[in-house]
Amino acid sequence: MTDNQSGISIQMSSTNGLPSRKESSQDPSVSRGTTVTFHNICYRVEVKSGFICCRKTTDKEILKDINGVMRPGLNAILGPTGSGKSSLLDILAARKDPHGLSGDVLINGAPQPANFKCISGYVVQDDVVMGTLTVRENFQFSAALRLPTSVKEREKKERIDQIIKELGLTKVADSKVGTQFIRGVSGGERKRTNIGMELITDPAVLFLDEPTTGLDASTANAVLLLLKRMSKQGKTIIFSIHQPRYSIFRLFDNLTLLAAGRMLYHGPAQNAIEYFKSIGYECEPYNNPADFFLDVINGDSTAVASSKADVDLDNIEEHINRDKTLAETLAEHYSSSTYYRETKAVLQNISLENKKKVKTIFRQITYTTSFFHQLKWVSKRTFKNLIGNPQASVAQLCVTIFLGLVVGAIFFGIKDDVTGVQNRIGAMFFVTTNQCFSSISAIELFIVEKKIFIHEYISGYYRVSVYFISKLMADLIPMRTLPSVIFTCIIYFMLGLKPRADSFFIMMFSLMMVSYTATAMALAIATGQNVVAVANLLMTITFVFMIIFSGLLVNLTSVMSWLSWLQYFSIPRYGMTALQINEFTDLKFCSGITNTSQTDTNCTQVSQPYCTGEEYLKSQGIEATSWGLWQNHVALACMTIIFLTICYLKLLFMKKLS
């Protein structure tokens, strides 16, 4: 390991885990801090416009020729909306899709480690902590998955207690963070919890995207004071911010000012006002410098120009008249300033020392724990989340019991006659349809926590397979299996179906398989979607078409051949067929009749075309054999596997970089 790399790698080099803060302060490489430099950063994205039939693709320039140095301290990236500050932050943190990106980002003069996104800290703009867990439980989850297993539990506990104390979260350490249903900690405490999740690994570089968003002025100031204290410990803190108040602005050590993807200023924050004065813009007394800069960028400045800068202002107006934007003009002024020349000199020296640079692999994710260790902790959190947020599961169980009682009352005591045939088919159609539509609740499984999953995966918490398996276990067992068991127990005996134990359990198993398959299809459709309503609409339309081919609304033997193939994609059809074979086999509807003759008086009196269940099944084109029963379960199992595979692949290849 080179000296240049030690600023990052020292965080993971201790055999007992991460070095303590006391040990870090004694290490010369850590006390020197970590310097992040970026050289000639340009970033373009493809923008599609027009209708699908004549869609055009154009390149949009997000960042152009951005150079700078971020040293230990508070490094703020300031600019109006759409200036490219979040894009620059993501590029520095190696969390931006490298397509369309050029330039170099160096850490202490060396190329970014391939797993830089895993060993640095990144606090996203939206909160990504589990609201049903306490502050301490969230920290324990981060420590369990991001610290090596060689770190003893006692050391992890000490690290968590230390961070809780440093962040001022002692009073709320055992309080739930909070959800839309559960009252939790305040906004500032929630933001500090997000920061604490990243501090578990004691990263040398900490990135924050709009850390004051959604906070009141006082809380935002408290968060920045916390970051200031952390920066004095030798951390390099880089963050984007939109419009800070003066008490926050004066905490900045370094300021990077962007507009329209161009750099307008990069240097000491307290020198920015003097720089703008030198190019013709003077900040009015008592005006917030941050507001002043944004006013200048937007062309709304009411600043008074000094007499020395009158010529410069005339030049600016002249440039603008020549089809140059104000941002371009201000960028040209910066490129001719002493700040730009000093920055370029520093970057040139670093480049000369590192001529043999290795291309960074942006997408490499490394893990500090094993598959089964991750599965244990992610499953534990998932079940805790289910128990801590029981509204959906309790509501589904209550609805299941209610519907079971209603169906049992409507079809109560089915008889072995012509009416019994109709009632049996109607009840089976209802229960299979209910199993399908009740599975629509699964569409939220990978949508609601999408931001949390993406952030934790990129940060190296766990593998995609671990998250996928844990979510399935937490949904299929309590939300799909238990309702199927309860539903069967209620309706089977109220309806008076075939009094055989094997038939009872086959019906229960059939309903489970229908529920599993419908849930798997819901996950396959919903995974990757951003809006629940869209996934809900797609699921509803799909189930409506499946119900048409279930075997009740239309006789499948009469469907035209060029449409009949659609029945093989119908989940309710397989469920209905299995239930019918299970119930109608060995069932007789004509009292005292032992043969299938249609000339018998008992049959002709009730105008019944069949006297046995086998005859009815034959009229529906159903094979009343053991294999005829189980082939439906095999088909459902195959469909489940296919849908779950699609879901997993969509999770695996989901766009996780912005």
N, C-alpha and C positions, 0 to 999 in steps of 0.2 A: 504494500500500500504506500502510495506516495504521500508526501507532506501535504500536497495540495488537496488530496482527497480526504484527509483525516478530519477536516471540519464536518463532513457529512458522515463518514463511515465510523467515526469514534462513537456515535450514538448506538451502534450495534455491535461493538467489538468486545465488550466485557463478557467474560465467561459466565458471570452471574446476572447477565442482563444489561440494562442501561446503567451508566455511571450515575451516582447520586449528584445532586447539584453542588454539594460541597466538593466532591472529587472533580467535577467538571471545572469548577473555578480554579483549581490548582493545575489543570492541564493547560500548557501553553497554547496548544492548537485550538482549544475551546475558548480560552480567554481572548484569543485573537479574534474569534468569531468567524463566521462564514460570509464570504463575499460572493454575490451573484452578479455576473456581468452578462449583458446581452449585446450581440454584435449584428448589425444590419438585419434586424428582424423585419420581414415583410410577410404579410398574410392576405391571401385572397380566398374568396369562397364563390361557389357557383350559385347563381340566383336564377330560378326558373320563373318565367312570366308568360302570360297568355293562356289560352285554352289548351286542353289536352291534345286536340287535333293539330294545333299549330303552336306548340309551346317552344319558346326560345330560351336558350341558356346563355347567360352572360356572366362574366367575372366581375365581382365587386371587390374593390380594394378596401380591406379593413384596417391594415397597418402598413405604413410605408417607411422604410429605412429608420427603424427605431434602434437607438443605441443608448446604453446607460450602465450605471454601476449602482448596485444596492448593497450597502454595507450594514453591519450590525447597528440596529436602531430602528426607529419608526420610519418606514419608507412608504409614503402615500402616493397613490396614482389618482389624480384628480382630473375631472373633465365632465362635460355635459353628457346627457343621454345620447348614446350612439357614437361616442368619441373613440371607442375601442379599448377602454380601460379594463373591462372584464376579459376581453380577448387577450390582452397583454398579460394579465395576471395568470390566466390559464396556460399560456405559452410558457411563462417562467416556471410554473408548477408542473409542467409536462402533462397537462390534462387537456390539451387541445389536439384535435385530430391533425396529424402532420400533413395531410393532403392540402396542398396550397400554401404550405409554410416553408419559408427559407430563412437562413440565418443561423446563428449559434447562441446557445445559452451555456455558460460555463460556471462551475462551482469552484471557487478558489482557484480559478485558472484552468481547471480540468473539465473535460466533458461531463455532462450530467450522468450520474449512474443510471443504468437502464431501469432500475426500480425506484427512481427518485420520488415518484408519486407515492410510494409505499413508506419511505423513510422520512419524508417531510410531512409537515402538518398542513391541512387545508380545511378551513372553516367556510362552508358554503353559505350563500346568502339566506336560504330557507333553512329552518331548523330541521335537523336530521337525527334527532334523538327519539327513542321510544317513549312516548308519553305515558304509557301504563306502568313504566318502571320508575323507581326512585332515582335521584341523582347518583347515589352511591352505586346502585345496581347497574346503571349505564356505564359508570367508570369501571366497574368490575368486569363488565362484558368487554370493554375495550382492552383492558389489561390482560384478560384471559386469552384474547386472540392476537394481540399485537406485540405482546412481550414473549420472549422465548420461554419454553417450558422449563428451561434450566433455572429461571428466576423462581425462587421459593415463594410460597404463598404469603409468608410473613413480609417479604420484601415488597410484594405487590400491594399488600394492605398498607404498608407504610407509605408507598408512593401515592396511593389513592388518598390517604389521610392528609398527606402533605399538599397535594393539589387542591383538595377541598378547602384547606386552611388558606392557601395562597389566593384562591379565587373568592374567598369570603362567602362560602356556601355551607358553613358549619351548621347554621340554624335550619337549613332546608335539606341537609344531606340525606335524610331518610323520608323526604316528602316526594310524592310522585310528581314528575315533570308536568303532566297534565295533557288532556286531549280535549276534543270538542264536547265530550260528555263528562269529563272528570276535571274538576278545578285543580290547578296545579300551581307551580311557582310563578313568579312574576316574569315579565319579558326580559328584564336584565339578567335575572338568575338563569333563565333558559338559555340566553346567549352565552353566558359564562359556562354553562354546562356543555354547550357545543365546543367551546374553546378547550375545556378540560378534557374532553374526549380525545383531542389531538395532542394534548400535552402529556398524555400517558407515556408516550415513547420519548419524551424530552427531545423533540426535534430541534436541530440547529436553525432551520428555516421554517417560519410559520407564515402561511398565506391566508388572507381573509378577504372574502368577496362581500363588500358592502356591510361591514360589521355593525353599522348603526341603523340599518333598515328596520323599520317597525318599532323603533325605540323612541321614547320621549327624550327631550334635550338633556335632562338631568341623568337619565340612565345611560344614554349614549356617551356622555362625558365620563361617567364612571367606568364604562367598558374601555374607553381609550386610555384612561389613567392606569387601568390594569395592564394594558398592552405596553404602556410606557415603562412601568416597573419591570415587566418581563424583558424589554429591550435593554434595560440597564444591566441585566444579567448576562449580556453578550449575545442575545438572540437577534437574528435578522428577521424582522417582521415586515412583510410586504402586504399591502392591502389597497383595494380600490375604495373610493368614497366619492359621493356625489356633491354634497353641499354642506360641509361641516361648519359649525359655529366657531367663533374666534377662540373660545377656550379650548376647543379641540385642535384647531389649526396650529396654535402655538406650541402644541406638543410634538409636531412633526419635526423629524431631523432632516429628511430629504423629501423633496417634492418633484414629482413628474407630472407635467401638465400636458394633456392630450386634447386634440380637437380634430375631428374628421380623419382619424387615423394617423395624424402627424404630431410630432413632438414639438411643443411650443416652449417648454422650459424643462430643464433637468439639472437640479443642483440643490444646495442648502435651502430649506424652506423659508428661512428668515431673510434670505437675500432676494427672494422673488419679487417683492414689492419694489426694491431698488432697481432690479433689472427692468421691470415694466416701465418704471419712470424713465429709464435711460432710452427707451424706444418710443416715448411719447405718451405714456399713460400713467397718470399720477393718481394714487388712491386717495380719496377724500378722507379727512379726519373722521374717526369713529366708524368708518366703514369696515365691514368684515372682509379681510383680504380674499377669502375663498369666494364670496359673492362678487367681489370686484373682478377677480380673474374670469369668472363665468360671464359677467357682463361684457368684459372686453371681447371674449371669444364670440359671444352672440351679437356683437356690434351694438350693444345697448349701453355702452359705457358713458357715464356723465362726468368721467374724470377730467380734471383740468390739466391741459398740456402745459408743460413749462415752455418758456420762450425758446430754450435751446432745442426743444424737440419739435417745434413747429414745422421745420423742414421735413422731419421724418414723417409727420402726419400727412403732409402733402404727398410724400412719396407713397405712403400707404394708400391714399385715395387714388393716386395715379395707377398703382399696381392693380387695384380693384377694378378700375375702369378698363383695364386690359384683360378682362375675363378671368381674373385670379380671385379666388375666394379670400376672405379675411384670414381663414386658418392657414392657407398656403403662404400668405404674406407674412404672418407672424412666425411661421415655421422657417421661412427664409431669414428673418431677423435673428432667430435663435441660432441657425446654422453658421452665422457669421459672428457669434458672440464668443467671449472668452470662456464661458461655461462649456460650450460645445467643444472648443479646441482642447480644453483640459480633459474632458471626458474621452475624446478621441485619442489623446496621448496615452491615457491610462489603458484604454482598450488595446491600443497598438502594442504597448509593452507586453500585455498579457498574451496577445496573439503571437508575438515573436517568440515567447518562451514556450509556446505549445503549438508548434507547427504541425506535429503529427497528431491530429485530432481524430477520434474515432466517432463514427456516426452513432448517435444515440438511438436506442431502440425504445420508442415511446410506450409500446403496448405491453412490455414485460411486467408481469405481476409476480411478486414473491411472497411467500407465506412463512411465518415463523413457527407455525404449529401444524400438527398432522391433520389428516382428513377426519379421523374419528374424534379428535379433540374439538375440532371446529363443529362437527355434527352435534356433539354433546351440548355445547354452549349455545349454538344457534337454536337447536330444538328446545332447550330449556327456556330461552327467551321467548320463543314463539308460543309455547304453551302458557307462559306467564302472561303474555300479551292477551291470549285468548281468555284466560281466567280474569285478568284485570279489566277486560272490556267485554263483558258477557252479554251485552244488549242483543247482538245479532244471533248468537247461539241460543239464548233463552227464548227469544222471539220465535225462532224457527222451531224449537221444540214445542212451544205453546201452540203454534199454528198447526204443527203435525198432529198433536193430540186432538185439537179442535176438529180438524178435517177428518181424522179417523173416526171420531164420534159421529160427525154428520153423515159420513158415508155409511157407517154402521147402522145408523137410524134409518136412512133412506132405503137401503137394501136389506134391512133386517130380516133374518129367517128366510133365506132363499129356498124355494121349493124345487122339487125335481120334476118340473113340467115345462111347458113351452114358455111360460113367464120366467121360470127359473133360468132358462138358457139366455134370454134377453138380459135379465138382471145380472147374471154372472159376467156376460160380455161387457155390459155397461160399467160394472164395478172395476173390472180389470182395465178397461180403457181409462177410467178416471185415475186409478192408482199409478199406472205407468206414466200418464200425462203429468200427474202431480209430481212424480219423481223427477221428470225432466225439467219442469219449470221451477221447481224448488232449487235446482242446481244452478240457476242463474246467479244466485248470491255469490257463487265462487268467482265471478268475473272480477271482483274487487281484490282478490287474493294477491295478484301481482301488480295491480294498478295503484292502490292506495300507498303502498310502501315502495313505489318505484324509485323515488329520489333517495330514500335511505339505502336501498339495495345498491344502486349505482355508486353512491359515495363510498359505502363500506367495501364494495368489491374492488374499486379502483385503489382504495387505501390499503388493500391487502388483508382485510379482516378474515375473509373466508372464500372458498371456491364457489362457483356457480352451482355445482352439483350439491354441495352442502345446503345451500339456501333452498334449492328446489326440493330436495328430499324432506327437509324439516318442515317446509310449508305444506307439503302433501300430507305428512303425518298429522299435522295439527288440524288439517281440514277434513281429510277423508275419515278419520276415526271418529271424532266427536260430531261433525256436521253432516256426514253422509251415512255412516254405519248406524249410529244410535237412532236417528229418526226412522230409518228403514225397519229396525227391530221393533220400535214402539208402534209404528203404523201397522205392521203385520199382526202384532199381538192384539191390537184393538179390533181391526176389521175382520180377521180370520174367524174369530169365534162369534162375533155379532152377526156376520153374514151366514154362518152355519155352513161353511165350505166343507169339503171332503174330510171326514174325521180320521185322518191318518197322520202320524207324526212326520213321516217322510215328506208328505205333501206340504205340511206346514213349513218345514225348514227349506224345502225347494222354493216355495213362494218367497220366503224371506230372502233367500240367496238371490233369487231373480230380481227382486226390487233393489237389492244392494248393487247388483251388477249394472242395472239401468242407471242408478244414481251415480255410480263411479264413471260410467261411460259418458253420461251427460255432463258431469263435472269436468272430465278430461277435455271434452269438446269446448266447454265454456272457457277453460284455461287456454286452450290452443287458439281460440278466437281473440280472447281479451289480452293476452300477453303482448306487451309492446304498445298497446293503446294508451293514450293519455287521458281520454275522456270516458268515464264509465257509461254515459248515456249512449255513446256510439256502440260500444261493445254490447250493451243491453239490447239495442235495436237489432244488431246482427244476430244475436242469439235467438231473439223472439221470432224473427223471420225464418231462421233455419228450423226451429222447432215446429212452426206452423206447417211447413212443407213436409216435415217428417211425420207429423200426425196424420196428414192426408193419406200417407202410405202405411199407416199402422195396422190396417186390416179391418177397421170398423166402418169408417166413412165410405170406403169403396171396397168391393170384392176384388182382391188382387188378381184373381184368375181372369177377370174380365177386362183388365187394363191392357191397352194396346201394347204390342211388343216393343215399340220404339220408346215407350215410357216406363215399361215394367221394371227396367233395371234400377230405377230410382228407389225401389223398395229395399234394395240391399244396403242402402245408406241410412235407413230409418231406424233409429234407436228404439222408439216405441214399438215398432213391428216385432223386433226380436223379443222384447219384454212381453208383449201381448201373446206372441206365439208360445213362449215358454210357459206362461201362466195358463193358457188354454189347454195345452197338452197335459200339464200337471193336474188340472182340475177335471177336465172332461174324460180323461182316460178311465175306463171301467165304470163310467157313470151311466145309469139308465133313467130315461124320462117317462117311459110308459109302464105303469104299474101292472105287474103280472105278466109282462111280455118278456120272453127269453130269446126271441129271434128278431130279425130285422125286416120281416114281411110287411109291406105297405098296405096289404089288403085286410089286415087285422082290424076288427071293429073298434077296439080301444084306441087305436091310432087315428082312425078316420073320424072318430067322434070329436077329437080335439084339433083336427086338421094339422097334425104335426108331421112334417116330412121325414123325421128321423126319430128313432127311439133310443139310440145309444150315443154316447159322447163321441165314439169313434166315427159314426156316420156324420155327425156335425163337422168334425175336424176335416173329414174327407171332402165335404162340400165346400170348405174354405181352402182346399188345396194344402192342408197341413198334414205332415207325416206323423202319425201317432205311434212313434216308436221311441225307445230309449235314446237312440242317437238323434232322433228328431227333436227331442227335448234339449239335450246337452249341446247340440251344434249351435243353438242360439246363445248359450253362455260362452261358448268358444268364440263366436263372432263378436260378442260384446267385449270379451277380453282382448281380442285382437284390435278392435277399434280403440279401446282404452289405451293400449300400448302405443298405437300409432299417434293418437292425439297427444299423449304425454310426451312422446318423442318430439313432436312438433313444438310443443310448449317449451321443452328444455332447449331445443335448438334456437328458438326465438329469444330466450333468455341469454343464451351463450353468445349469440351474434348481435344482440341488441346494441345500438349505438350508445356507448358508455362515455365517450369523450365528446365534449361540446364542439 
